[in-house]
Amino acid sequence: MAELILPAGAVGRNPRVNGVRLRDIPSIAPIPSSGDGKIRYSVGSGTYEFELR
């Protein structure tokens, strides 16, 4: 497992993984906020291509 960390503003930029919306990928799960202005996700093993629009 790995942890993906994005700035909070990135969510509004429609992040995608391998062309699919981040929230629609079952192997990527949100981690509860720590209040530091960042959004964290737990990412399963694999190869990913991340994109912010």
PQR file with spaces between the fields and no chain letter, atoms N, CA, C, O and H, PARSE charges and radii, in Angstrom:
ATOM       1  N    MET     1       0.832   -1.189    0.000 -0.4000 1.5000
ATOM       2  CA   MET     1       0.000    0.000    0.000 -0.0000 2.0000
ATOM       3  C    MET     1       0.877    1.253    0.000  0.5500 1.7000
ATOM       4  O    MET     1       1.995    1.263    0.514 -0.5500 1.4000
ATOM       5  N    ALA     2       0.331    2.285   -0.586 -0.4000 1.5000
ATOM       6  CA   ALA     2       0.995    3.586   -0.610 -0.0000 2.0000
ATOM       7  C    ALA     2      -0.031    4.640   -0.211  0.5500 1.7000
ATOM       8  O    ALA     2      -1.233    4.375   -0.186 -0.5500 1.4000
ATOM       9  H    ALA     2      -0.577    2.277   -1.004  0.4000 1.0000
ATOM      10  N    GLU     3       0.453    5.827    0.099 -0.4000 1.5000
ATOM      11  CA   GLU     3      -0.435    6.927    0.462 -0.0000 2.0000
ATOM      12  C    GLU     3      -0.266    8.041   -0.565  0.5500 1.7000
ATOM      13  O    GLU     3       0.841    8.536   -0.777 -0.5500 1.4000
ATOM      14  H    GLU     3       1.430    6.043    0.078  0.4000 1.0000
ATOM      15  N    LEU     4      -1.358    8.429   -1.195 -0.4000 1.5000
ATOM      16  CA   LEU     4      -1.386    9.543   -2.135 -0.0000 2.0000
ATOM      17  C    LEU     4      -1.832   10.768   -1.363  0.5500 1.7000
ATOM      18  O    LEU     4      -2.869   10.738   -0.701 -0.5500 1.4000
ATOM      19  H    LEU     4      -2.257    8.026   -1.023  0.4000 1.0000
ATOM      20  N    ILE     5      -1.061   11.853   -1.436 -0.4000 1.5000
ATOM      21  CA   ILE     5      -1.400   13.089   -0.726 -0.0000 2.0000
ATOM      22  C    ILE     5      -1.590   14.197   -1.750  0.5500 1.7000
ATOM      23  O    ILE     5      -0.698   14.483   -2.548 -0.5500 1.4000
ATOM      24  H    ILE     5      -0.218   11.878   -1.974  0.4000 1.0000
ATOM      25  N    LEU     6      -2.772   14.820   -1.716 -0.4000 1.5000
ATOM      26  CA   LEU     6      -3.097   15.920   -2.630 -0.0000 2.0000
ATOM      27  C    LEU     6      -3.470   17.152   -1.824  0.5500 1.7000
ATOM      28  O    LEU     6      -4.023   17.024   -0.731 -0.5500 1.4000
ATOM      29  H    LEU     6      -3.497   14.587   -1.068  0.4000 1.0000
ATOM      30  N    PRO     7      -3.177   18.359   -2.340 -0.5600 1.5000
ATOM      31  CA   PRO     7      -3.673   19.558   -1.686  0.2800 2.0000
ATOM      32  C    PRO     7      -5.202   19.565   -1.766  0.5500 1.7000
ATOM      33  O    PRO     7      -5.773   19.065   -2.735 -0.5500 1.4000
ATOM      34  N    ALA     8      -5.856   20.121   -0.765 -0.4000 1.5000
ATOM      35  CA   ALA     8      -7.320   20.114   -0.710 -0.0000 2.0000
ATOM      36  C    ALA     8      -7.947   20.678   -1.977  0.5500 1.7000
ATOM      37  O    ALA     8      -8.999   20.192   -2.393 -0.5500 1.4000
ATOM      38  H    ALA     8      -5.392   20.527    0.022  0.4000 1.0000
ATOM      39  N    GLY     9      -7.351   21.671   -2.601 -0.4000 1.5000
ATOM      40  CA   GLY     9      -7.888   22.275   -3.815 -0.0000 2.0000
ATOM      41  C    GLY     9      -7.861   21.354   -5.029  0.5500 1.7000
ATOM      42  O    GLY     9      -8.537   21.627   -6.020 -0.5500 1.4000
ATOM      43  H    GLY     9      -6.496   22.065   -2.264  0.4000 1.0000
ATOM      44  N    ALA    10      -7.100   20.279   -4.970 -0.4000 1.5000
ATOM      45  CA   ALA    10      -6.982   19.368   -6.110 -0.0000 2.0000
ATOM      46  C    ALA    10      -8.279   18.622   -6.383  0.5500 1.7000
ATOM      47  O    ALA    10      -8.541   18.247   -7.526 -0.5500 1.4000
ATOM      48  H    ALA    10      -6.550   20.058   -4.165  0.4000 1.0000
ATOM      49  N    VAL    11      -9.084   18.400   -5.372 -0.4000 1.5000
ATOM      50  CA   VAL    11     -10.322   17.647   -5.554 -0.0000 2.0000
ATOM      51  C    VAL    11     -11.255   18.379   -6.499  0.5500 1.7000
ATOM      52  O    VAL    11     -11.947   17.741   -7.293 -0.5500 1.4000
ATOM      53  H    VAL    11      -8.871   18.705   -4.443  0.4000 1.0000
ATOM      54  N    GLY    12     -11.291   19.682   -6.436 -0.4000 1.5000
ATOM      55  CA   GLY    12     -12.126   20.477   -7.330 -0.0000 2.0000
ATOM      56  C    GLY    12     -11.626   20.480   -8.770  0.5500 1.7000
ATOM      57  O    GLY    12     -12.327   20.925   -9.678 -0.5500 1.4000
ATOM      58  H    GLY    12     -10.728   20.201   -5.792  0.4000 1.0000
ATOM      59  N    ARG    13     -10.409   19.980   -8.970 -0.4000 1.5000
ATOM      60  CA   ARG    13      -9.832   19.936  -10.314 -0.0000 2.0000
ATOM      61  C    ARG    13     -10.084   18.591  -10.989  0.5500 1.7000
ATOM      62  O    ARG    13      -9.451   18.272  -11.995 -0.5500 1.4000
ATOM      63  H    ARG    13      -9.840   19.618   -8.232  0.4000 1.0000
ATOM      64  N    ASN    14     -11.010   17.800  -10.437 -0.4000 1.5000
ATOM      65  CA   ASN    14     -11.436   16.544  -11.036 -0.0000 2.0000
ATOM      66  C    ASN    14     -10.282   15.565  -11.258  0.5500 1.7000
ATOM      67  O    ASN    14     -10.006   15.199  -12.400 -0.5500 1.4000
ATOM      68  H    ASN    14     -11.525   18.060   -9.619  0.4000 1.0000
ATOM      69  N    PRO    15      -9.599   15.131  -10.186 -0.5600 1.5000
ATOM      70  CA   PRO    15      -8.488   14.197  -10.363  0.2800 2.0000
ATOM      71  C    PRO    15      -8.947   12.886  -11.002  0.5500 1.7000
ATOM      72  O    PRO    15     -10.020   12.363  -10.700 -0.5500 1.4000
ATOM      73  N    ARG    16      -8.106   12.378  -11.886 -0.4000 1.5000
ATOM      74  CA   ARG    16      -8.389   11.114  -12.569 -0.0000 2.0000
ATOM      75  C    ARG    16      -7.189   10.192  -12.446  0.5500 1.7000
ATOM      76  O    ARG    16      -6.045   10.631  -12.335 -0.5500 1.4000
ATOM      77  H    ARG    16      -7.235   12.803  -12.132  0.4000 1.0000
ATOM      78  N    VAL    17      -7.483    8.915  -12.469 -0.4000 1.5000
ATOM      79  CA   VAL    17      -6.459    7.880  -12.434 -0.0000 2.0000
ATOM      80  C    VAL    17      -6.719    6.962  -13.617  0.5500 1.7000
ATOM      81  O    VAL    17      -7.792    6.370  -13.732 -0.5500 1.4000
ATOM      82  H    VAL    17      -8.413    8.558  -12.559  0.4000 1.0000
ATOM      83  N    ASN    18      -5.739    6.849  -14.487 -0.4000 1.5000
ATOM      84  CA   ASN    18      -5.887    6.029  -15.683 -0.0000 2.0000
ATOM      85  C    ASN    18      -7.174    6.381  -16.449  0.5500 1.7000
ATOM      86  O    ASN    18      -7.830    5.503  -17.008 -0.5500 1.4000
ATOM      87  H    ASN    18      -4.867    7.330  -14.394  0.4000 1.0000
ATOM      88  N    GLY    19      -7.525    7.678  -16.468 -0.4000 1.5000
ATOM      89  CA   GLY    19      -8.685    8.156  -17.214 -0.0000 2.0000
ATOM      90  C    GLY    19     -10.016    8.052  -16.497  0.5500 1.7000
ATOM      91  O    GLY    19     -11.041    8.438  -17.058 -0.5500 1.4000
ATOM      92  H    GLY    19      -6.992    8.392  -16.014  0.4000 1.0000
ATOM      93  N    VAL    20     -10.031    7.536  -15.260 -0.4000 1.5000
ATOM      94  CA   VAL    20     -11.267    7.346  -14.495 -0.0000 2.0000
ATOM      95  C    VAL    20     -11.228    8.271  -13.273  0.5500 1.7000
ATOM      96  O    VAL    20     -10.171    8.476  -12.676 -0.5500 1.4000
ATOM      97  H    VAL    20      -9.198    7.222  -14.805  0.4000 1.0000
ATOM      98  N    ARG    21     -12.387    8.825  -12.907 -0.4000 1.5000
ATOM      99  CA   ARG    21     -12.430    9.701  -11.732 -0.0000 2.0000
ATOM     100  C    ARG    21     -11.869    8.985  -10.503  0.5500 1.7000
ATOM     101  O    ARG    21     -12.168    7.815  -10.266 -0.5500 1.4000
ATOM     102  H    ARG    21     -13.246    8.658  -13.391  0.4000 1.0000
ATOM     103  N    LEU    22     -11.068    9.688   -9.737 -0.4000 1.5000
ATOM     104  CA   LEU    22     -10.408    9.132   -8.558 -0.0000 2.0000
ATOM     105  C    LEU    22     -11.396    8.437   -7.633  0.5500 1.7000
ATOM     106  O    LEU    22     -11.118    7.344   -7.139 -0.5500 1.4000
ATOM     107  H    LEU    22     -10.825   10.639   -9.928  0.4000 1.0000
ATOM     108  N    ARG    23     -12.543    9.056   -7.395 -0.4000 1.5000
ATOM     109  CA   ARG    23     -13.516    8.494   -6.450 -0.0000 2.0000
ATOM     110  C    ARG    23     -14.179    7.215   -6.963  0.5500 1.7000
ATOM     111  O    ARG    23     -14.842    6.516   -6.197 -0.5500 1.4000
ATOM     112  H    ARG    23     -12.769    9.943   -7.797  0.4000 1.0000
ATOM     113  N    ASP    24     -14.009    6.901   -8.251 -0.4000 1.5000
ATOM     114  CA   ASP    24     -14.616    5.703   -8.834 -0.0000 2.0000
ATOM     115  C    ASP    24     -13.664    4.508   -8.897  0.5500 1.7000
ATOM     116  O    ASP    24     -14.011    3.476   -9.473 -0.5500 1.4000
ATOM     117  H    ASP    24     -13.471    7.469   -8.873  0.4000 1.0000
ATOM     118  N    ILE    25     -12.476    4.631   -8.317 -0.4000 1.5000
ATOM     119  CA   ILE    25     -11.491    3.553   -8.343 -0.0000 2.0000
ATOM     120  C    ILE    25     -11.557    2.808   -7.003  0.5500 1.7000
ATOM     121  O    ILE    25     -11.192    3.381   -5.976 -0.5500 1.4000
ATOM     122  H    ILE    25     -12.194    5.469   -7.850  0.4000 1.0000
ATOM     123  N    PRO    26     -12.013    1.547   -6.985 -0.5600 1.5000
ATOM     124  CA   PRO    26     -12.171    0.830   -5.719  0.2800 2.0000
ATOM     125  C    PRO    26     -10.860    0.578   -4.970  0.5500 1.7000
ATOM     126  O    PRO    26     -10.885    0.433   -3.748 -0.5500 1.4000
ATOM     127  N    SER    27      -9.723    0.520   -5.655 -0.4000 1.5000
ATOM     128  CA   SER    27      -8.454    0.250   -4.972 -0.0000 2.0000
ATOM     129  C    SER    27      -7.830    1.507   -4.365  0.5500 1.7000
ATOM     130  O    SER    27      -6.749    1.443   -3.780 -0.5500 1.4000
ATOM     131  H    SER    27      -9.703    0.637   -6.648  0.4000 1.0000
ATOM     132  N    ILE    28      -8.515    2.656   -4.504 -0.4000 1.5000
ATOM     133  CA   ILE    28      -8.047    3.912   -3.918 -0.0000 2.0000
ATOM     134  C    ILE    28      -9.128    4.400   -2.952  0.5500 1.7000
ATOM     135  O    ILE    28     -10.234    4.749   -3.363 -0.5500 1.4000
ATOM     136  H    ILE    28      -9.393    2.708   -4.979  0.4000 1.0000
ATOM     137  N    ALA    29      -8.785    4.419   -1.657 -0.4000 1.5000
ATOM     138  CA   ALA    29      -9.775    4.771   -0.634 -0.0000 2.0000
ATOM     139  C    ALA    29      -9.335    6.017    0.133  0.5500 1.7000
ATOM     140  O    ALA    29      -8.158    6.154    0.466 -0.5500 1.4000
ATOM     141  H    ALA    29      -7.886    4.136   -1.323  0.4000 1.0000
ATOM     142  N    PRO    30     -10.273    6.929    0.416 -0.5600 1.5000
ATOM     143  CA   PRO    30      -9.914    8.118    1.193  0.2800 2.0000
ATOM     144  C    PRO    30      -9.514    7.742    2.612  0.5500 1.7000
ATOM     145  O    PRO    30     -10.055    6.803    3.197 -0.5500 1.4000
ATOM     146  N    ILE    31      -8.566    8.485    3.151 -0.4000 1.5000
ATOM     147  CA   ILE    31      -8.126    8.347    4.542 -0.0000 2.0000
ATOM     148  C    ILE    31      -8.687    9.554    5.282  0.5500 1.7000
ATOM     149  O    ILE    31      -8.630   10.667    4.758 -0.5500 1.4000
ATOM     150  H    ILE    31      -8.127    9.247    2.676  0.4000 1.0000
ATOM     151  N    PRO    32      -9.228    9.370    6.488 -0.5600 1.5000
ATOM     152  CA   PRO    32      -9.784   10.507    7.233  0.2800 2.0000
ATOM     153  C    PRO    32      -8.794   11.672    7.335  0.5500 1.7000
ATOM     154  O    PRO    32      -7.590   11.470    7.496 -0.5500 1.4000
ATOM     155  N    SER    33      -9.324   12.885    7.238 -0.4000 1.5000
ATOM     156  CA   SER    33      -8.524   14.098    7.258 -0.0000 2.0000
ATOM     157  C    SER    33      -7.792   14.284    8.579  0.5500 1.7000
ATOM     158  O    SER    33      -8.305   13.966    9.652 -0.5500 1.4000
ATOM     159  H    SER    33     -10.301   13.049    7.108  0.4000 1.0000
ATOM     160  N    SER    34      -6.567   14.811    8.463 -0.4000 1.5000
ATOM     161  CA   SER    34      -5.794   15.135    9.662 -0.0000 2.0000
ATOM     162  C    SER    34      -5.834   16.636    9.949  0.5500 1.7000
ATOM     163  O    SER    34      -5.175   17.117   10.871 -0.5500 1.4000
ATOM     164  H    SER    34      -6.151   15.069    7.591  0.4000 1.0000
ATOM     165  N    GLY    35      -6.623   17.380    9.140 -0.4000 1.5000
ATOM     166  CA   GLY    35      -6.789   18.813    9.365 -0.0000 2.0000
ATOM     167  C    GLY    35      -5.625   19.665    8.901  0.5500 1.7000
ATOM     168  O    GLY    35      -5.514   20.819    9.315 -0.5500 1.4000
ATOM     169  H    GLY    35      -7.158   16.989    8.391  0.4000 1.0000
ATOM     170  N    ASP    36      -4.748   19.133    8.053 -0.4000 1.5000
ATOM     171  CA   ASP    36      -3.584   19.898    7.601 -0.0000 2.0000
ATOM     172  C    ASP    36      -3.765   20.508    6.201  0.5500 1.7000
ATOM     173  O    ASP    36      -2.799   20.980    5.601 -0.5500 1.4000
ATOM     174  H    ASP    36      -4.838   18.195    7.717  0.4000 1.0000
ATOM     175  N    GLY    37      -4.996   20.498    5.685 -0.4000 1.5000
ATOM     176  CA   GLY    37      -5.261   21.081    4.379 -0.0000 2.0000
ATOM     177  C    GLY    37      -4.917   20.165    3.222  0.5500 1.7000
ATOM     178  O    GLY    37      -4.862   20.605    2.073 -0.5500 1.4000
ATOM     179  H    GLY    37      -5.781   20.115    6.172  0.4000 1.0000
ATOM     180  N    LYS    38      -4.687   18.899    3.513 -0.4000 1.5000
ATOM     181  CA   LYS    38      -4.358   17.938    2.465 -0.0000 2.0000
ATOM     182  C    LYS    38      -5.358   16.790    2.496  0.5500 1.7000
ATOM     183  O    LYS    38      -5.945   16.490    3.536 -0.5500 1.4000
ATOM     184  H    LYS    38      -4.732   18.541    4.446  0.4000 1.0000
ATOM     185  N    ILE    39      -5.542   16.161    1.358 -0.4000 1.5000
ATOM     186  CA   ILE    39      -6.443   15.020    1.252 -0.0000 2.0000
ATOM     187  C    ILE    39      -5.589   13.798    0.975  0.5500 1.7000
ATOM     188  O    ILE    39      -4.730   13.810    0.093 -0.5500 1.4000
ATOM     189  H    ILE    39      -5.065   16.405    0.513  0.4000 1.0000
ATOM     190  N    ARG    40      -5.834   12.749    1.736 -0.4000 1.5000
ATOM     191  CA   ARG    40      -5.029   11.533    1.619 -0.0000 2.0000
ATOM     192  C    ARG    40      -5.873   10.363    1.144  0.5500 1.7000
ATOM     193  O    ARG    40      -7.054   10.240    1.469 -0.5500 1.4000
ATOM     194  H    ARG    40      -6.531   12.739    2.452  0.4000 1.0000
ATOM     195  N    TYR    41      -5.221    9.504    0.357 -0.4000 1.5000
ATOM     196  CA   TYR    41      -5.862    8.287   -0.139 -0.0000 2.0000
ATOM     197  C    TYR    41      -4.909    7.114    0.066  0.5500 1.7000
ATOM     198  O    TYR    41      -3.694    7.250   -0.074 -0.5500 1.4000
ATOM     199  H    TYR    41      -4.262    9.604    0.092  0.4000 1.0000
ATOM     200  N    SER    42      -5.473    5.983    0.393 -0.4000 1.5000
ATOM     201  CA   SER    42      -4.732    4.737    0.451 -0.0000 2.0000
ATOM     202  C    SER    42      -4.805    4.126   -0.951  0.5500 1.7000
ATOM     203  O    SER    42      -5.891    3.962   -1.507 -0.5500 1.4000
ATOM     204  H    SER    42      -6.461    5.873    0.506  0.4000 1.0000
ATOM     205  N    VAL    43      -3.651    3.795   -1.510 -0.4000 1.5000
ATOM     206  CA   VAL    43      -3.583    3.296   -2.882 -0.0000 2.0000
ATOM     207  C    VAL    43      -3.035    1.877   -2.883  0.5500 1.7000
ATOM     208  O    VAL    43      -1.954    1.617   -2.355 -0.5500 1.4000
ATOM     209  H    VAL    43      -2.769    3.928   -1.058  0.4000 1.0000
ATOM     210  N    GLY    44      -3.785    0.970   -3.476 -0.4000 1.5000
ATOM     211  CA   GLY    44      -3.337   -0.410   -3.586 -0.0000 2.0000
ATOM     212  C    GLY    44      -2.208   -0.543   -4.595  0.5500 1.7000
ATOM     213  O    GLY    44      -1.896    0.399   -5.323 -0.5500 1.4000
ATOM     214  H    GLY    44      -4.663    1.181   -3.905  0.4000 1.0000
ATOM     215  N    SER    45      -1.594   -1.731   -4.630 -0.4000 1.5000
ATOM     216  CA   SER    45      -0.484   -1.946   -5.547 -0.0000 2.0000
ATOM     217  C    SER    45      -0.956   -1.870   -6.996  0.5500 1.7000
ATOM     218  O    SER    45      -2.110   -2.160   -7.308 -0.5500 1.4000
ATOM     219  H    SER    45      -1.848   -2.497   -4.039  0.4000 1.0000
ATOM     220  N    GLY    46      -0.051   -1.481   -7.857 -0.4000 1.5000
ATOM     221  CA   GLY    46      -0.378   -1.379   -9.270 -0.0000 2.0000
ATOM     222  C    GLY    46       0.348   -0.219   -9.925  0.5500 1.7000
ATOM     223  O    GLY    46       1.185    0.436   -9.302 -0.5500 1.4000
ATOM     224  H    GLY    46       0.888   -1.245   -7.604  0.4000 1.0000
ATOM     225  N    THR    47       0.028    0.026  -11.164 -0.4000 1.5000
ATOM     226  CA   THR    47       0.617    1.140  -11.918 -0.0000 2.0000
ATOM     227  C    THR    47      -0.505    2.131  -12.208  0.5500 1.7000
ATOM     228  O    THR    47      -1.562    1.768  -12.725 -0.5500 1.4000
ATOM     229  H    THR    47      -0.652   -0.506  -11.669  0.4000 1.0000
ATOM     230  N    TYR    48      -0.251    3.386  -11.863 -0.4000 1.5000
ATOM     231  CA   TYR    48      -1.275    4.412  -12.005 -0.0000 2.0000
ATOM     232  C    TYR    48      -0.711    5.617  -12.751  0.5500 1.7000
ATOM     233  O    TYR    48       0.476    5.928  -12.654 -0.5500 1.4000
ATOM     234  H    TYR    48       0.608    3.681  -11.444  0.4000 1.0000
ATOM     235  N    GLU    49      -1.585    6.285  -13.496 -0.4000 1.5000
ATOM     236  CA   GLU    49      -1.250    7.552  -14.119 -0.0000 2.0000
ATOM     237  C    GLU    49      -2.262    8.574  -13.605  0.5500 1.7000
ATOM     238  O    GLU    49      -3.452    8.488  -13.908 -0.5500 1.4000
ATOM     239  H    GLU    49      -2.549    6.032  -13.574  0.4000 1.0000
ATOM     240  N    PHE    50      -1.782    9.534  -12.829 -0.4000 1.5000
ATOM     241  CA   PHE    50      -2.648   10.534  -12.209 -0.0000 2.0000
ATOM     242  C    PHE    50      -2.722   11.779  -13.074  0.5500 1.7000
ATOM     243  O    PHE    50      -1.740   12.179  -13.699 -0.5500 1.4000
ATOM     244  H    PHE    50      -0.816    9.604  -12.583  0.4000 1.0000
ATOM     245  N    GLU    51      -3.909   12.390  -13.101 -0.4000 1.5000
ATOM     246  CA   GLU    51      -4.138   13.579  -13.917 -0.0000 2.0000
ATOM     247  C    GLU    51      -5.062   14.545  -13.181  0.5500 1.7000
ATOM     248  O    GLU    51      -6.092   14.144  -12.638 -0.5500 1.4000
ATOM     249  H    GLU    51      -4.707   12.065  -12.593  0.4000 1.0000
ATOM     250  N    LEU    52      -4.682   15.819  -13.171 -0.4000 1.5000
ATOM     251  CA   LEU    52      -5.539   16.883  -12.637 -0.0000 2.0000
ATOM     252  C    LEU    52      -5.914   17.778  -13.805  0.5500 1.7000
ATOM     253  O    LEU    52      -5.050   18.187  -14.580 -0.5500 1.4000
ATOM     254  H    LEU    52      -3.846   16.145  -13.612  0.4000 1.0000
ATOM     255  N    ARG    53      -7.203   18.085  -13.935 -0.4000 1.5000
ATOM     256  CA   ARG    53      -7.665   18.927  -15.044 -0.0000 2.0000
ATOM     257  C    ARG    53      -7.954   20.307  -14.561  0.5500 1.7000
ATOM     258  O    ARG    53      -8.354   21.165  -15.348 -0.5500 1.4000
ATOM     259  H    ARG    53      -7.906   17.752  -13.305  0.4000 1.0000
